[in-house]
Amino acid sequence: MFKTFFHGGFECTTGFNREGDWIDLVADTWHDKHLDEDYRRLQEVGIGVVRDGIRWPLVDLGGGVFDFSSVDPMIRAARKHDIQVIWDLFHYGYPADLDLLSDVFPSRFADYCTACARYLGRHLPGPLWFTPTNEPSYFAWAAGDEACFAPHLKDCSRQLKHALLRATIRGIDAIRAELPDARFLHADPLCRVVPADDSPESSAAARHFNEDVVFEARDILCGRKMPEYGGSRDHLDVIGINYYWNCQWVLGQNGTWLEPDDPRRVPLGELVRQMWARYGGDIVISETSHWGEHRAGWVDHVADEVEKLLQAGIPLRGVCLYPIISMLDWHAPRRWMPMGLWDVDDENGMRRVVHAPMLEALAGAQERMNRR
């Protein structure tokens, strides 16, 4: 399915952040300038698969006009270094003249997906992989309730989530019309909360989040919910699980997380098993990482959980270290977030500086997976 078990993900967020400032993480990290070297470094550490982004606002000029000049260097680097790319098509940013809650959104997104599939299909061998809409659940909350991203809405997360998923299903259909063998990895967070207290109300709210809210986007994509949108199990395809150290917290205490030794935490492996029991099919941990000095330990921890899952016969097909290069915070103050296999020396031409403990942990994890 994939060239290597471990993948690398390049943070590719675009859009207007909480302060209303335009951000472009590809440009911020100079990934657009260092594409060739960034892909070469991945091959050197045994990673042959990347999640990387086509920036919708840069490509879609309106009126059916598309400019793929920003994508051409990625295609050249992928071919040169034999990198398999999972193409992120909508990573929070969208054309400024588009209203995501309008009836135009699904058709506009489908036209963009058609153009991407047609262009990539002319330049790369198939089957090609896509993530049409990155993290619809998180984006709907962040942009629809918390106003952290455009369209900066409040109390609209459910409406926005459904709009995103209707468009995603249309986009999948559009891509398959061009590339019948295209595959899809849907990346969405796998989160879990615990009740804030012993009250029946808190327990019920936590159960609703864990058993309904977390799965709603996948349920719609596979047609279990809102079948009128056109979803099916083929639309869901490969389940992507975005899981970080802070994906479990106390209900109502957003921005905090359960500590690693908190007995209320559920192991990653058990959460993956629950996902597989619900949907079946292939699974990828599509984003995972930790912060600073915890990076190496997190890779070891994830490798332990992955090995148990593989021993149990769970069809886990890969793990994506994300972001593979440390990134700037989305919002002001825009500090560097040391989460990658490589940090960025922004005083010396954005030079990549490998985080040696994480690299050592990755090599050990790769050896364990290779033995399997």
C-alpha positions in Angstrom: 0.0 0.0 0.0 2.8 2.4 0.9 6.5 2.4 0.1 7.5 2.7 3.8 5.7 2.2 7.1 6.7 5.5 8.5 5.6 8.6 6.7 6.6 12.3 7.1 4.0 15.1 7.1 4.8 18.7 6.1 2.6 21.2 7.8 0.8 23.0 5.0 -1.8 25.2 6.7 -3.0 28.3 4.9 -5.7 30.7 5.8 -6.6 33.6 8.1 -5.7 32.9 11.7 -7.4 34.0 14.9 -6.0 37.5 14.6 -7.2 37.7 11.0 -3.6 37.5 9.6 -2.8 35.5 6.6 -0.6 32.4 7.3 1.1 30.0 5.0 3.1 27.3 6.8 4.8 26.0 3.6 6.3 29.5 3.0 6.9 30.1 6.7 9.2 27.0 7.0 10.7 27.6 3.5 9.5 24.2 2.5 8.7 25.6 -0.9 12.3 26.7 -1.2 13.8 23.5 0.3 11.6 21.0 -1.4 14.3 19.0 -3.1 16.5 18.9 0.1 13.5 18.1 2.3 12.5 15.1 0.2 16.1 13.9 -0.1 16.5 14.0 3.7 13.4 11.8 4.2 14.8 9.2 1.9 18.1 9.3 3.8 16.3 8.4 7.0 14.2 5.6 5.4 11.0 7.5 4.9 9.5 7.2 1.4 6.0 8.5 1.9 4.9 12.1 2.7 1.7 14.0 3.4 2.2 17.3 1.6 -0.2 20.0 0.5 -1.6 21.7 -2.5 -2.5 25.1 -1.3 -6.0 25.7 -2.6 -5.9 29.5 -2.2 -2.8 29.7 -4.4 -4.0 27.3 -7.1 -7.7 28.3 -7.6 -7.7 31.8 -9.1 -11.5 31.8 -9.7 -13.5 31.5 -12.8 -12.3 28.0 -13.5 -8.7 29.1 -13.8 -6.1 27.1 -11.9 -2.4 27.8 -11.5 -0.3 24.7 -10.5 3.1 26.4 -10.6 3.4 26.0 -6.9 2.9 22.3 -7.3 5.4 21.7 -10.0 8.5 21.6 -7.7 6.7 19.1 -5.5 6.1 16.8 -8.5 9.7 17.1 -9.6 11.1 16.4 -6.1 8.7 13.4 -5.7 9.8 11.9 -9.0 13.5 12.6 -8.4 13.6 11.0 -4.9 11.0 8.3 -5.5 8.7 9.8 -2.8 5.0 8.7 -2.6 2.9 11.7 -1.9 -0.5 11.8 -0.1 -1.9 15.1 -1.5 -3.6 17.3 1.0 -6.1 19.4 -1.0 -7.9 21.6 1.6 -5.9 22.3 4.8 -8.0 25.1 6.4 -7.3 27.7 3.7 -9.7 28.3 0.8 -10.2 31.0 -1.9 -11.1 34.4 -0.4 -14.2 34.8 -2.6 -15.8 31.6 -1.4 -18.5 31.2 1.4 -18.1 27.8 2.9 -21.8 27.8 4.0 -23.1 28.6 0.5 -24.6 26.2 -2.0 -21.7 27.0 -4.3 -19.0 25.4 -2.0 -19.5 21.7 -2.9 -19.4 22.4 -6.7 -16.4 24.8 -6.4 -14.5 22.2 -4.4 -15.4 19.5 -6.8 -14.1 21.6 -9.7 -10.8 22.2 -7.8 -10.5 18.4 -7.1 -11.1 17.6 -10.8 -8.3 20.1 -11.8 -5.9 18.6 -9.2 -6.6 15.0 -10.2 -6.3 15.9 -13.9 -3.0 17.7 -13.4 -1.4 15.2 -11.1 -2.5 12.3 -13.3 -0.6 13.8 -16.2 2.6 14.0 -14.3 2.7 11.1 -11.8 2.1 7.4 -12.0 -0.9 6.0 -10.1 -2.6 5.1 -8.0 -2.5 8.6 -6.5 -3.4 9.3 -2.9 -5.5 12.2 -1.6 -6.7 13.7 1.7 -9.5 15.9 0.3 -10.3 17.8 3.5 -7.9 17.8 6.4 -9.5 17.4 9.8 -13.1 18.3 9.1 -14.0 17.8 12.7 -11.3 20.0 14.2 -11.6 22.6 11.5 -15.4 22.8 12.0 -14.9 23.4 15.7 -11.9 25.8 15.3 -13.5 27.9 12.5 -17.1 27.3 13.4 -17.2 27.7 17.2 -13.9 29.3 18.3 -13.3 31.7 15.3 -9.7 30.5 15.2 -9.7 30.4 11.4 -11.7 31.9 8.6 -14.7 32.1 8.3 -14.4 33.1 12.1 -17.8 31.8 13.1 -19.4 31.1 16.5 -21.9 28.4 17.3 -21.8 27.0 13.8 -19.5 24.0 14.1 -22.2 21.4 13.2 -23.4 23.4 10.2 -19.8 23.9 9.0 -18.9 20.3 9.5 -21.8 19.1 7.4 -20.8 21.6 4.7 -17.3 20.3 4.7 -18.4 16.7 4.4 -20.9 17.3 1.6 -18.1 19.0 -0.3 -15.6 16.3 0.5 -17.9 13.6 -0.9 -18.4 15.6 -4.0 -14.6 16.1 -4.3 -14.0 12.3 -4.0 -16.5 11.6 -6.7 -14.8 14.3 -8.9 -11.4 12.8 -8.4 -12.5 9.2 -9.1 -14.2 10.4 -12.3 -10.7 11.5 -13.5 -8.6 8.8 -11.7 -10.7 5.6 -11.0 -7.9 4.0 -9.1 -7.3 7.0 -6.7 -7.1 6.2 -3.0 -8.1 8.4 -0.1 -6.7 8.8 3.4 -9.1 10.8 5.6 -7.2 12.4 8.5 -9.3 13.4 11.5 -8.5 13.6 15.2 -9.1 10.7 17.5 -9.8 12.4 20.8 -11.3 11.3 24.1 -12.6 13.1 27.2 -13.3 12.0 30.7 -16.1 13.4 32.9 -15.4 16.5 34.8 -17.2 15.1 37.9 -19.3 12.2 39.0 -22.6 13.8 37.9 -24.9 11.9 35.5 -24.8 15.0 33.3 -21.0 15.1 33.0 -20.9 11.4 32.3 -23.5 11.6 29.6 -21.8 14.6 27.9 -18.5 12.7 27.9 -20.1 9.6 26.5 -21.8 11.7 23.8 -18.5 13.2 22.8 -16.6 9.9 22.8 -19.2 7.8 21.0 -20.9 10.3 18.7 -19.0 13.6 18.1 -15.6 12.0 17.5 -17.0 9.6 14.9 -19.6 11.9 13.2 -17.4 12.9 10.2 -16.4 9.3 9.5 -20.0 8.2 9.9 -21.1 10.7 7.3 -18.3 9.8 4.9 -19.3 6.1 5.0 -23.0 6.9 4.7 -24.1 5.7 8.2 -25.3 9.2 8.9 -26.8 11.7 6.5 -26.9 9.1 3.6 -28.5 11.8 1.4 -25.0 13.4 1.2 -23.9 10.4 -0.9 -21.3 8.8 1.4 -20.4 5.2 1.4 -17.7 2.9 2.8 -15.8 3.4 -0.4 -15.7 7.1 0.2 -14.2 6.6 3.7 -11.5 4.3 2.2 -8.5 4.4 4.5 -9.1 5.7 8.0 -6.6 8.3 9.1 -6.2 8.8 12.9 -4.6 12.1 14.0 -3.4 11.4 17.6 -1.1 13.6 19.7 -0.1 13.6 23.4 -2.9 16.1 24.1 -5.8 14.2 22.5 -7.2 13.1 25.9 -8.5 15.7 28.4 -11.1 16.4 31.0 -14.5 17.5 29.6 -14.7 21.3 29.5 -11.0 21.8 30.1 -9.9 22.5 26.5 -6.2 23.3 26.2 -5.2 20.8 28.9 -4.5 17.1 28.7 -4.4 14.0 30.8 -0.8 13.2 31.9 0.8 10.0 30.6 0.4 8.2 34.0 -3.2 9.3 34.5 -5.2 6.1 35.0 -8.1 7.7 33.1 -6.2 7.6 29.9 -7.1 4.9 27.4 -4.1 3.4 25.5 -3.7 4.4 21.9 -3.9 0.8 20.9 -7.3 0.4 22.5 -8.6 3.5 20.7 -7.4 2.2 17.4 -9.1 -1.2 18.0 -12.3 0.6 18.7 -12.0 2.5 15.4 -11.3 -0.7 13.5 -14.2 -2.5 15.2 -16.5 0.3 14.1 -15.5 0.6 10.5 -13.1 -2.2 9.5 -10.7 -1.7 6.7 -7.2 -0.3 6.7 -6.0 2.3 9.2 -3.1 4.8 9.2 -2.0 7.0 12.1 -2.0 10.0 9.9 -0.5 12.5 12.4 1.4 12.0 15.6 4.1 13.8 17.5 5.1 15.3 20.8 6.9 18.4 21.9 10.6 19.3 22.6 12.4 16.8 24.7 9.4 14.4 24.7 9.7 13.6 21.0 11.9 10.5 21.2 9.9 9.0 24.0 6.7 9.6 22.1 8.1 7.7 19.1 9.0 4.8 21.3 5.6 4.9 22.9 3.8 4.9 19.6 6.0 2.1 18.3 5.1 0.0 21.3 1.4 0.5 20.7 1.8 -0.2 17.0 3.6 -3.4 17.5 0.9 -4.7 19.8 -1.7 -3.8 17.2 0.1 -5.6 14.4 0.5 -8.6 16.6 -3.2 -8.6 17.1 -3.8 -8.6 13.4 -5.1 -5.0 13.2 -4.5 -3.7 9.6 -2.5 -0.7 10.5 -0.6 0.4 7.4 1.5 3.3 8.5 2.5 6.0 10.9 3.0 9.6 9.9 5.3 11.8 12.0 3.7 15.2 11.7 5.0 17.8 11.4 8.2 16.3 10.2 9.8 19.8 10.3 9.1 22.0 13.3 6.6 24.8 12.6 5.5 28.2 13.7 2.4 28.5 15.8 -0.6 29.4 13.8 -1.6 32.3 16.0 0.2 35.3 17.6 2.7 35.2 19.1 4.1 33.0 16.3 6.7 31.1 18.2 8.5 28.0 16.8 7.0 24.8 17.9 9.7 22.1 18.3 7.7 19.1 17.2 9.6 17.8 14.1 12.3 15.3 13.3 14.1 18.5 12.1 14.1 21.9 13.8 14.5 25.1 11.8 17.4 27.5 12.4 15.6 30.7 11.3 18.8 32.7 11.8 20.8 30.8 9.2 18.7 30.4 6.1 16.1 28.2 7.7 18.6 25.4 7.9 17.2 22.0 9.0 18.7 20.7 12.3 18.0 17.1 13.1 16.7 16.3 16.5 19.1 13.4 17.3 17.2 11.6 20.0 14.1 11.5 17.8 16.1 10.2 14.9 17.6 7.5 17.0 14.1 6.5 18.3 12.8 6.5 14.7 15.6 4.2 13.6 14.8 1.8 16.4 11.1 1.8 15.5 11.8 1.3 11.8 14.0 -1.7 12.7 11.2 -3.2 14.8 8.6 -2.7 12.0 11.0 -4.1 9.4 11.4 -7.3 11.5 7.7 -7.8 11.2 
